[in-house]
Amino acid sequence: MKAAVLYEPNTPLVIEEINTRKPQAHEVLLRTAVAGLCHSDLHFIEGLYPHPLPVVLGHESAGIVEEVGSEVTYVEPGDHVITCLSVFCGTCENCMQGRTVICTNTDVKMTPGQSRRLEWNKADQLHTGFNLSSFAEQMLVHENAIVKIKKDMPLDRAALIGCGVMTGFGAATKTAAIKMGETVAVVGCGGVGIAAINGAYVAGAARIIAIDTNPTKLQLAAKIGATDLINPNDGDPVERIRDLTSGGVHHAIECLGLKKTAEQCFEMLAFGGTATIVGMVPFGEKIELHGFDFLRERKVQGSSMGSNNFRVDMPRMIELYHQGRLHLDDWLSDKIKLHEINEGFAAMKAGKVVRTVIDFDVAA
């Protein structure tokens, strides 16, 4: 099968011929149908987060089950699934408390370098990215890294739910737990930020303030549910939000992964407000906050993949899509082939797209 391999940071991905081994106990072999290009992948390509190399990245995907290993009872060949990097064991302390997104069992949620599911004819180990490696024509995954979906759901839309949409929508509805009538600011209107805006709208937020330097993305934010639009090029966004809201917002959701915007999210909070940091701030970089601001019960928290319980949440999100309340059609900017992956990431860096997906031309 063909796969896009990252050999060194800040170099183009290379299309190579690789293989997977046969599925073992609790493993499932998938034919990749669609894989989204996510900003998280770009962080690893640019070396902002460490990972053993060479590696096949990719984690936002949907596919069709080809083969199952022993003890797999959840799916069978022909089933349609969405993958999720929030693979879980179901038995560790966090899983038993319903926090499967932060499962600690490394036998299931393998640490970088641990998995040996990919094979090729070179001496170096080919590493699996995110326990998935969806920038390949096939994926060998743990059965608890997938959720079965109905076959009437378009796989290109389903793939979007696998990371970006789940991350942003869940950050608003689950991590931040926005309540009806609250005010929300979303910093960064890429795929994750747009999903956060959609989530805030579905949750019943009274005012949703979208912040981005890209006018096209701000227009999409307004279509999705934003009530106010702020371009930081036109003035300090913190001051503008304080003016708009007479003091600050109940929730600020950071979706860019920058030190400055993470700090700004905390600064734009009303008394008792919460900043939810979703974006991947570069590894090793520290965020500085004024200690005095905590006296007014302002809070800052992280969000991993929208605090999901993905086997419950993703089918519910599909239902919202079918009802017209989750606007997945507006996320999809472009479809490309695997050999065009580097051009796809270039378009992402240039801010030209909300989400580009690789279409593997798999017949359903």
RAPETA-V218500 format. One record per pair of residues at least 4 apart in sequence whose ideal C-beta (glycine too) atoms are under 6 Angstrom apart, sorted by the first residue. I is the first residue (numbers start at 1). J is the second residue. Records with the same first field share a line. If there is no record, write none. Layout:
I = J / J
This chain:
1 = 137 / 138
2 = 15 / 137 / 338
3 = 16 / 18 / 56 / 136
4 = 13 / 15 / 135 / 341
5 = 14 / 16 / 54 / 56
6 = 13 / 55 / 57
7 = 54
9 = 47
10 = 46
12 = 342
13 = 341 / 342
15 = 339
18 = 118 / 120
19 = 119
20 = 117 / 138 / 140
23 = 27 / 29 / 67 / 69
24 = 69
25 = 69 / 70 / 71
26 = 71 / 142 / 143
27 = 69 / 140
28 = 65 / 68 / 141 / 143
29 = 66 / 67 / 140
30 = 63 / 139
31 = 63 / 64 / 66 / 138 / 362
32 = 61 / 63 / 134 / 137 / 139 / 360
33 = 62 / 63 / 155 / 360 / 362
34 = 62 / 155 / 156 / 159 / 357 / 359
35 = 58 / 61 / 134 / 135 / 358
36 = 60 / 159 / 160 / 355 / 357
37 = 344 / 345 / 348 / 356
38 = 60 / 163 / 164
41 = 57
42 = 345
43 = 48 / 49 / 280
44 = 49 / 51 / 57
48 = 282
49 = 283
51 = 55 / 112
52 = 112 / 113 / 127
54 = 126
55 = 127 / 129
56 = 129 / 133 / 135 / 136
57 = 129 / 135
58 = 133 / 134 / 135
59 = 85 / 130 / 132 / 134 / 163
60 = 159 / 162 / 163
61 = 83 / 134 / 159 / 162
62 = 82 / 155 / 158 / 159
64 = 80
65 = 75 / 77 / 79
68 = 72
72 = 143
74 = 143
75 = 79 / 148
79 = 148
80 = 149 / 151
81 = 146 / 148
82 = 147 / 149 / 158 / 161 / 162 / 314
83 = 132 / 145 / 146 / 162
84 = 162 / 310
85 = 130
86 = 101 / 305 / 308 / 310
87 = 108 / 109 / 131 / 142 / 144 / 145
88 = 95 / 100 / 103 / 144
89 = 95 / 103 / 105 / 108
90 = 95
92 = 103 / 104 / 105
94 = 99 / 102 / 103 / 104
95 = 100 / 103
100 = 309
101 = 304 / 305 / 307 / 308
103 = 109
106 = 111
108 = 142
110 = 114 / 115 / 131
115 = 128
117 = 128 / 140
118 = 126 / 128
120 = 126
128 = 133
129 = 133
131 = 145
132 = 139 / 141
134 = 139
141 = 145
147 = 310 / 311 / 314
149 = 153 / 158
153 = 158 / 318
156 = 357
157 = 328
159 = 357
160 = 165 / 328 / 331
161 = 165 / 166 / 314 / 317
163 = 167
164 = 191 / 192
165 = 169 / 195
166 = 170 / 306 / 308
167 = 192 / 305 / 306
168 = 192 / 195 / 196
169 = 195 / 199
170 = 174 / 306 / 307 / 308
171 = 175 / 196 / 253 / 276 / 278 / 303 / 306
172 = 176 / 178 / 196 / 199 / 200
173 = 199 / 203
174 = 306 / 307
175 = 276 / 303 / 307
176 = 251 / 276
178 = 182 / 184 / 200 / 203 / 205 / 251
180 = 204
181 = 206
182 = 205 / 250
183 = 207 / 245 / 249 / 250
184 = 200 / 205 / 208 / 251
185 = 209 / 241 / 249 / 252 / 268
186 = 193 / 196 / 197 / 210 / 253
187 = 211 / 254 / 261 / 265
188 = 193 / 255 / 256
189 = 193 / 194 / 210 / 212 / 217 / 221
191 = 331 / 354 / 355
192 = 255
193 = 255
194 = 224
196 = 253
197 = 208 / 210 / 221 / 224 / 225 / 226
198 = 224 / 327
200 = 205 / 208
201 = 225
202 = 325
207 = 227
208 = 225 / 226 / 227
209 = 228
210 = 218 / 221 / 226 / 229
211 = 230 / 237
212 = 217 / 218
213 = 231 / 232 / 233
214 = 351
218 = 229
221 = 226
222 = 226
224 = 327
230 = 237 / 240
232 = 237
235 = 240
238 = 264 / 267 / 268
241 = 245 / 268
242 = 248
245 = 249
247 = 270
248 = 268 / 269 / 270 / 273
249 = 268
250 = 273
251 = 274
252 = 265 / 268 / 269 / 275
253 = 276
254 = 261 / 262 / 265 / 277 / 278 / 279
255 = 278 / 279
256 = 261 / 279
257 = 279 / 280 / 281
259 = 285 / 287
262 = 277 / 287
263 = 287
265 = 275
266 = 275 / 289 / 300
269 = 273 / 275 / 298
271 = 296
272 = 297
273 = 298
274 = 299
275 = 300
276 = 301 / 303
277 = 302
278 = 303
281 = 285
293 = 298
303 = 307
308 = 313
309 = 313
310 = 314
317 = 326
320 = 325 / 326
321 = 326 / 328
331 = 354 / 355
333 = 353 / 354 / 355 / 356
334 = 353 / 356
335 = 357 / 359
336 = 340 / 344 / 358
338 = 358
340 = 344
344 = 356
347 = 352 / 353
348 = 353
